[in-house]
């Protein structure tokens, strides 16, 4: 266990954020791992379920910052992208292949062509 407590019967909950203790708030999501299985408790806090996508994106960004702050050699953007790619893969998205450099010269923009014709 991360904090040195090896008793599997003790559930190790995170502390509430200081802002929640001072100002109150509403917990909308709780995740835990019990016997290597993910458990989720959630409050259907939004009218449109799609709003959870925004919440999950913000969670990924904040996790990126947490990992970057705690692990040497990691930066927030790379960690966030790694999380987003794993999320997309888990949801069934196909990996995006990097675009190949074209061997053909780039076409001139319409503005450049118009200037040449003058």
Biopython code that builds the backbone (N, CA, C, O; Angstrom):
import numpy as np
from Bio.PDB.StructureBuilder import StructureBuilder

atoms = [
    (1, "UNK", "N", (0.835, -1.180, 0.000)),
    (1, "UNK", "CA", (0.000, 0.000, 0.000)),
    (1, "UNK", "C", (0.880, 1.245, 0.000)),
    (1, "UNK", "O", (1.998, 1.230, 0.515)),
    (2, "UNK", "N", (0.371, 2.300, -0.573)),
    (2, "UNK", "CA", (1.159, 3.512, -0.757)),
    (2, "UNK", "C", (1.595, 4.148, 0.557)),
    (2, "UNK", "O", (2.679, 4.726, 0.634)),
    (3, "UNK", "N", (0.759, 4.048, 1.596)),
    (3, "UNK", "CA", (1.115, 4.700, 2.856)),
    (3, "UNK", "C", (1.687, 3.736, 3.886)),
    (3, "UNK", "O", (1.861, 4.105, 5.048)),
    (4, "UNK", "N", (1.980, 2.514, 3.478)),
    (4, "UNK", "CA", (2.615, 1.567, 4.386)),
    (4, "UNK", "C", (1.641, 0.697, 5.158)),
    (4, "UNK", "O", (2.074, -0.187, 5.897)),
    (5, "UNK", "N", (0.351, 0.913, 5.015)),
    (5, "UNK", "CA", (-0.633, 0.101, 5.715)),
    (5, "UNK", "C", (-0.956, -1.103, 4.853)),
    (5, "UNK", "O", (-1.524, -0.956, 3.770)),
    (6, "UNK", "N", (-0.604, -2.288, 5.314)),
    (6, "UNK", "CA", (-0.796, -3.506, 4.532)),
    (6, "UNK", "C", (-2.075, -4.259, 4.896)),
    (6, "UNK", "O", (-2.317, -5.341, 4.361)),
    (7, "UNK", "N", (-2.887, -3.720, 5.778)),
    (7, "UNK", "CA", (-4.132, -4.377, 6.156)),
    (7, "UNK", "C", (-5.158, -4.137, 5.045)),
    (7, "UNK", "O", (-5.609, -3.006, 4.867)),
    (8, "UNK", "N", (-5.537, -5.183, 4.291)),
    (8, "UNK", "CA", (-6.447, -5.004, 3.163)),
    (8, "UNK", "C", (-7.871, -4.628, 3.581)),
    (8, "UNK", "O", (-8.671, -4.218, 2.741)),
    (9, "UNK", "N", (-8.191, -4.762, 4.863)),
    (9, "UNK", "CA", (-9.545, -4.447, 5.318)),
    (9, "UNK", "C", (-9.770, -2.960, 5.554)),
    (9, "UNK", "O", (-10.904, -2.531, 5.766)),
    (10, "UNK", "N", (-8.716, -2.182, 5.521)),
    (10, "UNK", "CA", (-8.834, -0.746, 5.751)),
    (10, "UNK", "C", (-8.951, -0.029, 4.414)),
    (10, "UNK", "O", (-8.084, -0.162, 3.551)),
    (11, "UNK", "N", (-10.034, 0.735, 4.248)),
    (11, "UNK", "CA", (-10.223, 1.510, 3.026)),
    (11, "UNK", "C", (-9.521, 2.849, 3.213)),
    (11, "UNK", "O", (-9.808, 3.589, 4.154)),
    (12, "UNK", "N", (-8.623, 3.142, 2.331)),
    (12, "UNK", "CA", (-7.814, 4.352, 2.443)),
    (12, "UNK", "C", (-8.409, 5.462, 1.585)),
    (12, "UNK", "O", (-8.094, 5.570, 0.400)),
    (13, "UNK", "N", (-9.259, 6.277, 2.172)),
    (13, "UNK", "CA", (-9.912, 7.383, 1.476)),
    (13, "UNK", "C", (-9.002, 8.596, 1.441)),
    (13, "UNK", "O", (-8.194, 8.816, 2.344)),
    (14, "UNK", "N", (-9.148, 9.380, 0.382)),
    (14, "UNK", "CA", (-8.401, 10.629, 0.272)),
    (14, "UNK", "C", (-9.009, 11.676, 1.202)),
    (14, "UNK", "O", (-10.195, 11.621, 1.528)),
    (15, "UNK", "N", (-8.188, 12.616, 1.617)),
    (15, "UNK", "CA", (-8.666, 13.727, 2.433)),
    (15, "UNK", "C", (-9.472, 14.686, 1.557)),
    (15, "UNK", "O", (-9.214, 14.812, 0.360)),
    (16, "UNK", "N", (-10.428, 15.343, 2.154)),
    (16, "UNK", "CA", (-11.197, 16.346, 1.424)),
    (16, "UNK", "C", (-10.317, 17.558, 1.122)),
    (16, "UNK", "O", (-9.449, 17.903, 1.923)),
    (17, "UNK", "N", (-10.528, 18.197, -0.006)),
    (17, "UNK", "CA", (-9.762, 19.411, -0.314)),
    (17, "UNK", "C", (-10.056, 20.509, 0.714)),
    (17, "UNK", "O", (-11.172, 20.613, 1.223)),
    (18, "UNK", "N", (-9.068, 21.304, 1.002)),
    (18, "UNK", "CA", (-9.207, 22.397, 1.971)),
    (18, "UNK", "C", (-10.366, 23.323, 1.608)),
    (18, "UNK", "O", (-11.106, 23.769, 2.485)),
    (19, "UNK", "N", (-10.523, 23.611, 0.318)),
    (19, "UNK", "CA", (-11.602, 24.493, -0.126)),
    (19, "UNK", "C", (-12.977, 23.911, 0.216)),
    (19, "UNK", "O", (-13.896, 24.656, 0.557)),
    (20, "UNK", "N", (-13.123, 22.579, 0.127)),
    (20, "UNK", "CA", (-14.391, 21.934, 0.465)),
    (20, "UNK", "C", (-14.671, 22.041, 1.956)),
    (20, "UNK", "O", (-15.815, 22.233, 2.366)),
    (21, "UNK", "N", (-13.623, 21.916, 2.768)),
    (21, "UNK", "CA", (-13.806, 22.025, 4.208)),
    (21, "UNK", "C", (-14.196, 23.446, 4.607)),
    (21, "UNK", "O", (-14.969, 23.644, 5.545)),
    (22, "UNK", "N", (-13.658, 24.433, 3.890)),
    (22, "UNK", "CA", (-13.944, 25.834, 4.209)),
    (22, "UNK", "C", (-15.272, 26.315, 3.626)),
    (22, "UNK", "O", (-15.989, 27.081, 4.270)),
    (23, "UNK", "N", (-15.605, 25.871, 2.410)),
    (23, "UNK", "CA", (-16.732, 26.453, 1.688)),
    (23, "UNK", "C", (-17.890, 25.494, 1.417)),
    (23, "UNK", "O", (-18.931, 25.909, 0.909)),
    (24, "UNK", "N", (-17.716, 24.231, 1.747)),
    (24, "UNK", "CA", (-18.736, 23.255, 1.411)),
    (24, "UNK", "C", (-18.611, 22.873, -0.056)),
    (24, "UNK", "O", (-17.658, 23.278, -0.720)),
    (25, "UNK", "N", (-19.536, 22.120, -0.555)),
    (25, "UNK", "CA", (-19.499, 21.695, -1.943)),
    (25, "UNK", "C", (-20.331, 20.443, -2.130)),
    (25, "UNK", "O", (-21.108, 20.061, -1.255)),
    (26, "UNK", "N", (-20.164, 19.814, -3.270)),
    (26, "UNK", "CA", (-20.938, 18.631, -3.609)),
    (26, "UNK", "C", (-20.015, 17.622, -4.267)),
    (26, "UNK", "O", (-19.436, 17.903, -5.317)),
    (27, "UNK", "N", (-19.870, 16.453, -3.663)),
    (27, "UNK", "CA", (-19.063, 15.400, -4.268)),
    (27, "UNK", "C", (-19.908, 14.728, -5.341)),
    (27, "UNK", "O", (-21.023, 14.280, -5.072)),
    (28, "UNK", "N", (-19.367, 14.658, -6.574)),
    (28, "UNK", "CA", (-20.127, 14.084, -7.678)),
    (28, "UNK", "C", (-19.560, 12.753, -8.157)),
    (28, "UNK", "O", (-20.226, 12.025, -8.894)),
    (29, "UNK", "N", (-18.334, 12.428, -7.744)),
    (29, "UNK", "CA", (-17.698, 11.201, -8.213)),
    (29, "UNK", "C", (-16.722, 10.681, -7.164)),
    (29, "UNK", "O", (-15.931, 11.434, -6.596)),
    (30, "UNK", "N", (-16.798, 9.386, -6.926)),
    (30, "UNK", "CA", (-15.840, 8.735, -6.030)),
    (30, "UNK", "C", (-15.423, 7.431, -6.683)),
    (30, "UNK", "O", (-16.264, 6.645, -7.121)),
    (31, "UNK", "N", (-14.116, 7.208, -6.744)),
    (31, "UNK", "CA", (-13.561, 5.990, -7.339)),
    (31, "UNK", "C", (-12.722, 5.283, -6.294)),
    (31, "UNK", "O", (-12.060, 5.921, -5.476)),
    (32, "UNK", "N", (-12.752, 3.987, -6.329)),
    (32, "UNK", "CA", (-11.913, 3.226, -5.415)),
    (32, "UNK", "C", (-11.539, 1.893, -6.041)),
    (32, "UNK", "O", (-12.228, 1.396, -6.931)),
    (33, "UNK", "N", (-10.460, 1.331, -5.574)),
    (33, "UNK", "CA", (-10.038, 0.015, -6.026)),
    (33, "UNK", "C", (-10.140, -0.929, -4.838)),
    (33, "UNK", "O", (-9.533, -0.704, -3.791)),
    (34, "UNK", "N", (-10.922, -1.995, -5.021)),
    (34, "UNK", "CA", (-11.112, -3.010, -3.995)),
    (34, "UNK", "C", (-10.851, -4.353, -4.657)),
    (34, "UNK", "O", (-11.505, -4.715, -5.635)),
    (35, "UNK", "N", (-9.883, -5.090, -4.111)),
    (35, "UNK", "CA", (-9.504, -6.385, -4.685)),
    (35, "UNK", "C", (-9.232, -6.271, -6.186)),
    (35, "UNK", "O", (-9.705, -7.089, -6.975)),
    (36, "UNK", "N", (-8.477, -5.265, -6.564)),
    (36, "UNK", "CA", (-8.088, -5.023, -7.955)),
    (36, "UNK", "C", (-9.264, -4.748, -8.892)),
    (36, "UNK", "O", (-9.130, -4.904, -10.106)),
    (37, "UNK", "N", (-10.394, -4.348, -8.356)),
    (37, "UNK", "CA", (-11.563, -4.006, -9.168)),
    (37, "UNK", "C", (-11.960, -2.557, -8.893)),
    (37, "UNK", "O", (-11.958, -2.109, -7.747)),
    (38, "UNK", "N", (-12.300, -1.829, -9.962)),
    (38, "UNK", "CA", (-12.690, -0.432, -9.844)),
    (38, "UNK", "C", (-14.144, -0.323, -9.402)),
    (38, "UNK", "O", (-15.030, -0.950, -9.983)),
    (39, "UNK", "N", (-14.375, 0.471, -8.379)),
    (39, "UNK", "CA", (-15.725, 0.753, -7.906)),
    (39, "UNK", "C", (-15.984, 2.237, -8.096)),
    (39, "UNK", "O", (-15.118, 3.072, -7.834)),
    (40, "UNK", "N", (-17.196, 2.556, -8.557)),
    (40, "UNK", "CA", (-17.563, 3.933, -8.864)),
    (40, "UNK", "C", (-18.870, 4.275, -8.170)),
    (40, "UNK", "O", (-19.841, 3.521, -8.238)),
    (41, "UNK", "N", (-18.882, 5.414, -7.505)),
    (41, "UNK", "CA", (-20.110, 6.005, -6.995)),
    (41, "UNK", "C", (-20.205, 7.379, -7.638)),
    (41, "UNK", "O", (-19.240, 8.143, -7.631)),
    (42, "UNK", "N", (-21.360, 7.688, -8.188)),
    (42, "UNK", "CA", (-21.507, 8.976, -8.855)),
    (42, "UNK", "C", (-22.898, 9.526, -8.632)),
    (42, "UNK", "O", (-23.865, 8.781, -8.473)),
    (43, "UNK", "N", (-22.977, 10.820, -8.623)),
    (43, "UNK", "CA", (-24.232, 11.526, -8.540)),
    (43, "UNK", "C", (-24.559, 12.024, -9.945)),
    (43, "UNK", "O", (-23.737, 12.715, -10.545)),
    (44, "UNK", "N", (-25.721, 11.699, -10.485)),
    (44, "UNK", "CA", (-26.053, 12.210, -11.822)),
    (44, "UNK", "C", (-26.313, 13.716, -11.738)),
    (44, "UNK", "O", (-27.456, 14.172, -11.755)),
    (45, "UNK", "N", (-25.221, 14.467, -11.648)),
    (45, "UNK", "CA", (-25.269, 15.887, -11.326)),
    (45, "UNK", "C", (-25.621, 16.793, -12.492)),
    (45, "UNK", "O", (-25.885, 17.978, -12.288)),
    (46, "UNK", "N", (-25.632, 16.263, -13.716)),
    (46, "UNK", "CA", (-25.835, 17.103, -14.892)),
    (46, "UNK", "C", (-27.092, 16.670, -15.645)),
    (46, "UNK", "O", (-27.430, 15.487, -15.682)),
    (47, "UNK", "N", (-27.774, 17.641, -16.240)),
    (47, "UNK", "CA", (-28.961, 17.328, -17.041)),
    (47, "UNK", "C", (-28.581, 16.484, -18.245)),
    (47, "UNK", "O", (-29.268, 15.518, -18.576)),
    (48, "UNK", "N", (-27.482, 16.851, -18.901)),
    (48, "UNK", "CA", (-27.016, 16.129, -20.083)),
    (48, "UNK", "C", (-25.827, 15.257, -19.697)),
    (48, "UNK", "O", (-24.811, 15.777, -19.235)),
    (49, "UNK", "N", (-25.931, 13.950, -19.876)),
    (49, "UNK", "CA", (-24.808, 13.073, -19.532)),
    (49, "UNK", "C", (-23.515, 13.435, -20.252)),
    (49, "UNK", "O", (-22.429, 13.139, -19.753)),
    (50, "UNK", "N", (-23.614, 14.067, -21.414)),
    (50, "UNK", "CA", (-22.415, 14.457, -22.166)),
    (50, "UNK", "C", (-21.535, 15.431, -21.382)),
    (50, "UNK", "O", (-20.337, 15.535, -21.648)),
    (51, "UNK", "N", (-22.117, 16.141, -20.424)),
    (51, "UNK", "CA", (-21.311, 17.055, -19.609)),
    (51, "UNK", "C", (-20.244, 16.318, -18.810)),
    (51, "UNK", "O", (-19.251, 16.912, -18.391)),
    (52, "UNK", "N", (-20.455, 15.027, -18.602)),
    (52, "UNK", "CA", (-19.426, 14.236, -17.924)),
    (52, "UNK", "C", (-18.156, 14.201, -18.757)),
    (52, "UNK", "O", (-17.065, 14.083, -18.199)),
    (53, "UNK", "N", (-18.265, 14.299, -20.067)),
    (53, "UNK", "CA", (-17.077, 14.353, -20.924)),
    (53, "UNK", "C", (-16.195, 15.530, -20.567)),
    (53, "UNK", "O", (-14.972, 15.402, -20.518)),
    (54, "UNK", "N", (-16.813, 16.685, -20.315)),
    (54, "UNK", "CA", (-16.057, 17.872, -19.905)),
    (54, "UNK", "C", (-15.380, 17.641, -18.556)),
    (54, "UNK", "O", (-14.233, 18.036, -18.347)),
    (55, "UNK", "N", (-16.108, 16.996, -17.646)),
    (55, "UNK", "CA", (-15.551, 16.704, -16.326)),
    (55, "UNK", "C", (-14.368, 15.749, -16.461)),
    (55, "UNK", "O", (-13.325, 15.963, -15.842)),
    (56, "UNK", "N", (-14.520, 14.704, -17.260)),
    (56, "UNK", "CA", (-13.440, 13.733, -17.428)),
    (56, "UNK", "C", (-12.220, 14.372, -18.098)),
    (56, "UNK", "O", (-11.083, 14.031, -17.771)),
    (57, "UNK", "N", (-12.450, 15.289, -19.025)),
    (57, "UNK", "CA", (-11.328, 16.003, -19.648)),
    (57, "UNK", "C", (-10.593, 16.846, -18.614)),
    (57, "UNK", "O", (-9.362, 16.866, -18.596)),
    (58, "UNK", "N", (-11.323, 17.534, -17.761)),
    (58, "UNK", "CA", (-10.695, 18.344, -16.717)),
    (58, "UNK", "C", (-9.940, 17.455, -15.723)),
    (58, "UNK", "O", (-8.866, 17.824, -15.248)),
    (59, "UNK", "N", (-10.499, 16.294, -15.415)),
    (59, "UNK", "CA", (-9.810, 15.339, -14.528)),
    (59, "UNK", "C", (-8.484, 14.911, -15.157)),
    (59, "UNK", "O", (-7.469, 14.835, -14.465)),
    (60, "UNK", "N", (-8.486, 14.632, -16.464)),
    (60, "UNK", "CA", (-7.246, 14.224, -17.150)),
    (60, "UNK", "C", (-6.193, 15.325, -17.059)),
    (60, "UNK", "O", (-5.022, 15.038, -16.810)),
    (61, "UNK", "N", (-6.588, 16.568, -17.256)),
    (61, "UNK", "CA", (-5.647, 17.690, -17.172)),
    (61, "UNK", "C", (-5.074, 17.807, -15.760)),
    (61, "UNK", "O", (-3.873, 18.009, -15.581)),
    (62, "UNK", "N", (-5.934, 17.679, -14.778)),
    (62, "UNK", "CA", (-5.467, 17.790, -13.390)),
    (62, "UNK", "C", (-4.581, 16.616, -12.984)),
    (62, "UNK", "O", (-3.625, 16.794, -12.229)),
    (63, "UNK", "N", (-4.894, 15.416, -13.480)),
    (63, "UNK", "CA", (-4.018, 14.274, -13.226)),
    (63, "UNK", "C", (-2.658, 14.482, -13.892)),
    (63, "UNK", "O", (-1.625, 14.115, -13.333)),
    (64, "UNK", "N", (-2.665, 15.068, -15.079)),
    (64, "UNK", "CA", (-1.403, 15.398, -15.745)),
    (64, "UNK", "C", (-0.546, 16.298, -14.881)),
    (64, "UNK", "O", (0.663, 16.098, -14.767)),
    (65, "UNK", "N", (-1.172, 17.287, -14.275)),
    (65, "UNK", "CA", (-0.440, 18.213, -13.397)),
    (65, "UNK", "C", (0.073, 17.497, -12.144)),
    (65, "UNK", "O", (1.193, 17.747, -11.696)),
    (66, "UNK", "N", (-0.742, 16.615, -11.587)),
    (66, "UNK", "CA", (-0.334, 15.885, -10.380)),
    (66, "UNK", "C", (0.871, 14.989, -10.672)),
    (66, "UNK", "O", (1.848, 14.994, -9.922)),
    (67, "UNK", "N", (0.801, 14.220, -11.764)),
    (67, "UNK", "CA", (1.921, 13.347, -12.114)),
    (67, "UNK", "C", (3.175, 14.159, -12.426)),
    (67, "UNK", "O", (4.270, 13.794, -11.998)),
    (68, "UNK", "N", (3.027, 15.247, -13.162)),
    (68, "UNK", "CA", (4.189, 16.073, -13.516)),
    (68, "UNK", "C", (4.836, 16.676, -12.276)),
    (68, "UNK", "O", (6.057, 16.823, -12.219)),
    (69, "UNK", "N", (4.027, 17.024, -11.290)),
    (69, "UNK", "CA", (4.560, 17.621, -10.064)),
    (69, "UNK", "C", (5.268, 16.586, -9.191)),
    (69, "UNK", "O", (6.168, 16.931, -8.426)),
    (70, "UNK", "N", (4.865, 15.320, -9.302)),
    (70, "UNK", "CA", (5.404, 14.298, -8.406)),
    (70, "UNK", "C", (6.461, 13.404, -9.024)),
    (70, "UNK", "O", (7.204, 12.738, -8.302)),
    (71, "UNK", "N", (6.544, 13.376, -10.348)),
    (71, "UNK", "CA", (7.488, 12.470, -11.011)),
    (71, "UNK", "C", (8.454, 13.260, -11.881)),
    (71, "UNK", "O", (8.034, 14.005, -12.767)),
    (72, "UNK", "N", (9.722, 13.101, -11.633)),
    (72, "UNK", "CA", (10.745, 13.761, -12.426)),
    (72, "UNK", "C", (10.719, 13.247, -13.860)),
    (72, "UNK", "O", (10.557, 12.050, -14.096)),
    (73, "UNK", "N", (10.878, 14.148, -14.803)),
    (73, "UNK", "CA", (10.936, 13.763, -16.204)),
    (73, "UNK", "C", (9.588, 13.736, -16.904)),
    (73, "UNK", "O", (9.529, 13.476, -18.106)),
    (74, "UNK", "N", (8.513, 13.996, -16.190)),
    (74, "UNK", "CA", (7.195, 14.041, -16.807)),
    (74, "UNK", "C", (6.730, 15.488, -16.895)),
    (74, "UNK", "O", (7.005, 16.294, -16.007)),
    (75, "UNK", "N", (6.015, 15.813, -17.987)),
    (75, "UNK", "CA", (5.411, 17.134, -18.025)),
    (75, "UNK", "C", (3.904, 16.984, -18.185)),
    (75, "UNK", "O", (3.408, 15.970, -18.675)),
    (76, "UNK", "N", (3.195, 18.018, -17.760)),
    (76, "UNK", "CA", (1.730, 17.987, -17.696)),
    (76, "UNK", "C", (1.100, 17.639, -19.036)),
    (76, "UNK", "O", (0.197, 16.804, -19.097)),
    (77, "UNK", "N", (1.559, 18.262, -20.099)),
    (77, "UNK", "CA", (0.957, 18.049, -21.413)),
    (77, "UNK", "C", (1.132, 16.602, -21.870)),
    (77, "UNK", "O", (0.175, 15.982, -22.335)),
    (78, "UNK", "N", (2.337, 16.062, -21.742)),
    (78, "UNK", "CA", (2.590, 14.685, -22.175)),
    (78, "UNK", "C", (1.760, 13.681, -21.372)),
    (78, "UNK", "O", (1.217, 12.729, -21.933)),
    (79, "UNK", "N", (1.666, 13.895, -20.069)),
    (79, "UNK", "CA", (0.882, 12.975, -19.235)),
    (79, "UNK", "C", (-0.590, 13.069, -19.605)),
    (79, "UNK", "O", (-1.270, 12.048, -19.711)),
    (80, "UNK", "N", (-1.087, 14.287, -19.803)),
    (80, "UNK", "CA", (-2.490, 14.474, -20.165)),
    (80, "UNK", "C", (-2.798, 13.796, -21.496)),
    (80, "UNK", "O", (-3.838, 13.152, -21.636)),
    (81, "UNK", "N", (-1.905, 13.934, -22.473)),
    (81, "UNK", "CA", (-2.097, 13.288, -23.776)),
    (81, "UNK", "C", (-2.071, 11.773, -23.628)),
    (81, "UNK", "O", (-2.864, 11.069, -24.252)),
    (82, "UNK", "N", (-1.166, 11.279, -22.809)),
    (82, "UNK", "CA", (-1.082, 9.827, -22.572)),
    (82, "UNK", "C", (-2.388, 9.301, -21.976)),
    (82, "UNK", "O", (-2.875, 8.240, -22.366)),
    (83, "UNK", "N", (-2.941, 10.044, -21.041)),
    (83, "UNK", "CA", (-4.218, 9.654, -20.423)),
    (83, "UNK", "C", (-5.334, 9.699, -21.462)),
    (83, "UNK", "O", (-6.142, 8.775, -21.545)),
    (84, "UNK", "N", (-5.382, 10.763, -22.251)),
    (84, "UNK", "CA", (-6.427, 10.915, -23.269)),
    (84, "UNK", "C", (-6.344, 9.809, -24.319)),
    (84, "UNK", "O", (-7.370, 9.279, -24.747)),
    (85, "UNK", "N", (-5.131, 9.461, -24.733)),
    (85, "UNK", "CA", (-4.967, 8.387, -25.722)),
    (85, "UNK", "C", (-5.411, 7.047, -25.154)),
    (85, "UNK", "O", (-6.052, 6.262, -25.853)),
    (86, "UNK", "N", (-5.080, 6.776, -23.902)),
    (86, "UNK", "CA", (-5.504, 5.521, -23.274)),
    (86, "UNK", "C", (-7.023, 5.490, -23.123)),
    (86, "UNK", "O", (-7.644, 4.441, -23.299)),
    (87, "UNK", "N", (-7.622, 6.635, -22.797)),
    (87, "UNK", "CA", (-9.079, 6.734, -22.683)),
    (87, "UNK", "C", (-9.727, 6.426, -24.028)),
    (87, "UNK", "O", (-10.658, 5.625, -24.107)),
    (88, "UNK", "N", (-9.232, 7.065, -25.081)),
    (88, "UNK", "CA", (-9.789, 6.855, -26.424)),
    (88, "UNK", "C", (-9.654, 5.393, -26.846)),
    (88, "UNK", "O", (-10.583, 4.820, -27.417)),
    (89, "UNK", "N", (-8.505, 4.794, -26.567)),
    (89, "UNK", "CA", (-8.293, 3.390, -26.917)),
    (89, "UNK", "C", (-9.252, 2.488, -26.139)),
    (89, "UNK", "O", (-9.804, 1.537, -26.693)),
    (90, "UNK", "N", (-9.443, 2.782, -24.884)),
    (90, "UNK", "CA", (-10.347, 1.985, -24.047)),
    (90, "UNK", "C", (-11.792, 2.091, -24.543)),
    (90, "UNK", "O", (-12.580, 1.156, -24.399)),
    (91, "UNK", "N", (-12.124, 3.240, -25.125)),
    (91, "UNK", "CA", (-13.470, 3.464, -25.656)),
    (91, "UNK", "C", (-13.636, 2.891, -27.064)),
    (91, "UNK", "O", (-14.727, 2.943, -27.632)),
    (92, "UNK", "N", (-12.548, 2.341, -27.630)),
    (92, "UNK", "CA", (-12.630, 1.680, -28.921)),
    (92, "UNK", "C", (-12.138, 2.488, -30.100)),
    (92, "UNK", "O", (-12.290, 2.058, -31.243)),
    (93, "UNK", "N", (-11.549, 3.652, -29.851)),
    (93, "UNK", "CA", (-11.033, 4.464, -30.953)),
    (93, "UNK", "C", (-9.791, 3.817, -31.545)),
    (93, "UNK", "O", (-9.018, 3.163, -30.845)),
    (94, "UNK", "N", (-9.616, 4.008, -32.827)),
    (94, "UNK", "CA", (-8.411, 3.519, -33.486)),
    (94, "UNK", "C", (-7.296, 4.526, -33.286)),
    (94, "UNK", "O", (-7.558, 5.729, -33.243)),
    (95, "UNK", "N", (-6.061, 4.066, -33.163)),
    (95, "UNK", "CA", (-4.929, 4.997, -33.014)),
    (95, "UNK", "C", (-4.808, 5.891, -34.248)),
    (95, "UNK", "O", (-5.038, 5.449, -35.373)),
    (96, "UNK", "N", (-4.452, 7.130, -34.024)),
    (96, "UNK", "CA", (-4.256, 8.077, -35.110)),
    (96, "UNK", "C", (-2.824, 7.955, -35.585)),
    (96, "UNK", "O", (-1.889, 8.017, -34.787)),
    (97, "UNK", "N", (-2.653, 7.780, -36.894)),
    (97, "UNK", "CA", (-1.307, 7.694, -37.447)),
    (97, "UNK", "C", (-0.827, 9.089, -37.787)),
    (97, "UNK", "O", (-1.604, 9.921, -38.257)),
    (98, "UNK", "N", (0.442, 9.348, -37.554)),
    (98, "UNK", "CA", (1.014, 10.643, -37.889)),
    (98, "UNK", "C", (0.963, 10.833, -39.400)),
    (98, "UNK", "O", (1.180, 9.892, -40.163)),
    (99, "UNK", "N", (0.678, 12.050, -39.818)),
    (99, "UNK", "CA", (0.621, 12.346, -41.251)),
    (99, "UNK", "C", (2.014, 12.251, -41.844)),
    (99, "UNK", "O", (2.985, 12.726, -41.254)),
    (100, "UNK", "N", (2.106, 11.631, -43.021)),
    (100, "UNK", "CA", (3.399, 11.516, -43.691)),
    (100, "UNK", "C", (3.710, 12.817, -44.422)),
    (100, "UNK", "O", (2.816, 13.478, -44.951)),
    (101, "UNK", "N", (4.978, 13.167, -44.442)),
    (101, "UNK", "CA", (5.389, 14.369, -45.159)),
    (101, "UNK", "C", (5.213, 14.128, -46.652)),
    (101, "UNK", "O", (5.605, 13.083, -47.171)),
    (102, "UNK", "N", (4.632, 15.087, -47.327)),
    (102, "UNK", "CA", (4.390, 14.971, -48.754)),
    (102, "UNK", "C", (5.664, 15.298, -49.522)),
    (102, "UNK", "O", (6.396, 16.221, -49.166)),
    (103, "UNK", "N", (5.921, 14.529, -50.581)),
    (103, "UNK", "CA", (7.101, 14.788, -51.408)),
    (103, "UNK", "C", (6.809, 15.857, -52.445)),
    (103, "UNK", "O", (7.732, 16.425, -53.029)),
    (104, "UNK", "N", (5.511, 16.142, -52.685)),
    (104, "UNK", "CA", (5.134, 17.160, -53.650)),
    (104, "UNK", "C", (5.309, 18.537, -53.015)),
    (104, "UNK", "O", (5.087, 18.700, -51.816)),
    (105, "UNK", "N", (5.706, 19.530, -53.817)),
    (105, "UNK", "CA", (5.797, 20.874, -53.258)),
    (105, "UNK", "C", (4.403, 21.370, -52.881)),
    (105, "UNK", "O", (3.411, 21.027, -53.523)),
    (106, "UNK", "N", (4.349, 22.167, -51.847)),
    (106, "UNK", "CA", (3.073, 22.692, -51.383)),
    (106, "UNK", "C", (2.477, 23.612, -52.432)),
    (106, "UNK", "O", (3.193, 24.340, -53.119)),
    (107, "UNK", "N", (1.147, 23.570, -52.548)),
    (107, "UNK", "CA", (0.476, 24.451, -53.495)),
    (107, "UNK", "C", (0.498, 25.872, -52.959)),
    (107, "UNK", "O", (0.430, 26.090, -51.749)),
    (108, "UNK", "N", (0.592, 26.823, -53.855)),
    (108, "UNK", "CA", (0.598, 28.225, -53.463)),
    (108, "UNK", "C", (-0.806, 28.622, -53.044)),
    (108, "UNK", "O", (-1.798, 28.128, -53.580)),
    (109, "UNK", "N", (-0.867, 29.516, -52.084)),
    (109, "UNK", "CA", (-2.169, 29.968, -51.626)),
    (109, "UNK", "C", (-2.808, 30.844, -52.688)),
    (109, "UNK", "O", (-2.118, 31.370, -53.562)),
    (110, "UNK", "N", (-4.119, 31.002, -52.619)),
    (110, "UNK", "CA", (-4.858, 31.803, -53.596)),
    (110, "UNK", "C", (-4.368, 33.248, -53.598)),
    (110, "UNK", "O", (-4.342, 33.882, -54.652)),
    (111, "UNK", "N", (-3.980, 33.783, -52.437)),
    (111, "UNK", "CA", (-3.491, 35.167, -52.368)),
    (111, "UNK", "C", (-2.198, 35.319, -53.136)),
    (111, "UNK", "O", (-2.023, 36.303, -53.855)),
    (112, "UNK", "N", (-1.284, 34.367, -53.003)),
    (112, "UNK", "CA", (-0.007, 34.442, -53.708)),
    (112, "UNK", "C", (-0.217, 34.330, -55.213)),
    (112, "UNK", "O", (0.441, 35.032, -55.980)),
    (113, "UNK", "N", (-1.116, 33.465, -55.643)),
    (113, "UNK", "CA", (-1.390, 33.298, -57.065)),
    (113, "UNK", "C", (-2.004, 34.572, -57.613)),
    (113, "UNK", "O", (-1.652, 34.998, -58.713)),
    (114, "UNK", "N", (-2.916, 35.192, -56.871)),
    (114, "UNK", "CA", (-3.556, 36.422, -57.321)),
    (114, "UNK", "C", (-2.535, 37.539, -57.455)),
    (114, "UNK", "O", (-2.609, 38.313, -58.409)),
    (115, "UNK", "N", (-1.587, 37.653, -56.536)),
    (115, "UNK", "CA", (-0.554, 38.702, -56.608)),
    (115, "UNK", "C", (0.335, 38.505, -57.841)),
    (115, "UNK", "O", (0.732, 39.483, -58.475)),
    (116, "UNK", "N", (0.641, 37.289, -58.175)),
    (116, "UNK", "CA", (1.512, 37.012, -59.333)),
    (116, "UNK", "C", (0.837, 37.404, -60.639)),
    (116, "UNK", "O", (1.511, 37.832, -61.576)),
    (117, "UNK", "N", (-0.486, 37.265, -60.716)),
    (117, "UNK", "CA", (-1.215, 37.564, -61.936)),
    (117, "UNK", "C", (-1.310, 39.062, -62.198)),
    (117, "UNK", "O", (-1.608, 39.453, -63.327)),
    (118, "UNK", "N", (-1.075, 39.901, -61.224)),
    (118, "UNK", "CA", (-1.179, 41.362, -61.385)),
    (118, "UNK", "C", (-0.090, 41.901, -62.204)),
    (118, "UNK", "O", (-0.031, 43.109, -62.435)),
]
sb = StructureBuilder()
sb.init_structure("model")
sb.init_model(0)
sb.init_chain("A")
sb.init_seg("    ")
for serial, (resi, resn, name, xyz) in enumerate(atoms, 1):
    if name == "N":
        sb.init_residue(resn, " ", resi, " ")
    sb.init_atom(name, np.array(xyz, "f"), 0.0, 1.0, " ", f" {name:<3s}", serial, name[0])
structure = sb.get_structure()
